[in-house]
């Protein structure tokens, strides 16, 4: 496997999660370790020179940078070099100030609007002219902290239609690894079923009480066309805030 795809935690879960062009969805319980794990995945990718976009819907961008810096990363240098981009959709939802712009590279349309109709128009440019996509925009790892936020501003139908007609094709055109994340049990069963049918892989995060304390777990529920271990794996939080499989 190429070094540029070397993300140890994902490799431990299932090596086939690391192929470019994949649409993955994480379904996470609110008290699980998904947020800490998402930052860990981003940090591991950056250490191995994987271009990484961290898309924040519910955290202040400076908080993302502070957490990554606690892992020993030179965040300023990574952003200046274009290896890391913090995509700020949080500020759009607060209507307080202007969304942050990445230090270098094309301004992502996700930072300008929370409406999928705007995203759709912007994505069409790449789909109609894939030869014009800059190399810097290709083969990136994209992680959402909580994609569920979109459903507060867009209908379930709009979200499914956008993924089916635009987002999947856009992911393939840019050869990305997209890691979306949603909270289970909040929206309609129809929404979850339709979204899951569009995904190339599904990962679950949960927490269970055991011996009067919480045990955090993760599993790969599905990878299309590949063999994988679907058993639950335990997670532990390290002293610096990163997450590891036990």
GIPEQUI-V275609 format. One line per field, one symbol per residue. ss: DSSP state (a for helix, b for strand, c for the rest). phi: phi as a letter, one per 40 degrees, with the letter a starting at -180 (. if undefined). burial: + if it has 16 or more other ideal C-beta (glycine too) atoms within 10 Angstrom, else -. Layout:
# GIPEQUI-V275609
ss = ???
phi = ???
burial = ???
This chain:
# GIPEQUI-V275609
ss = ccaaaccaaaaaacaaaacccbbbbbbbcccccaaaaaaaaaaaaaaccccbbbbbccccaaaaaaaaaaccccaaaaaacccbbbbbcaaaaaccccccccccccccaaaccccaaaaaaaaaaaaacaaaccaaacccbbbbccaaaaaacccaaaaaaaaaaaaaaaaaaaccbbbbbbccccccaaaaaaaaaaccbbbbbbbbbbccbbbbbbbbbbbcccccccccbbbbbcccccbbbc
phi = .cccbcbdcccccadccbccgcbbbbbbcdccccdccccccccccccbgccbbbbbbbbcdccccccccccgcccdcccccgcbbccbbccdccgbgbdcbdcbgccccccbabccccccccccdcccbcccccdcccfbcbbccacdddccbbcdcccccccccbccccccccfcbcbcabccgbbcdcccccccccccabbbbabbcafgacbcbaaccabcgbcaccccbcbbccccgcbbcc
burial = ----+++-++--++-+++-+-++++++++--+++++++++++++++---++++++++-+-+--++-++--+-+-+--++---++++++++++------++-+--+--+-+++++-+--++--+--+------+---+-+++++++++++++--+---++++++--++++++-++-++++++++-------++-++---+++++++++--------+++++-++----+------+------++---
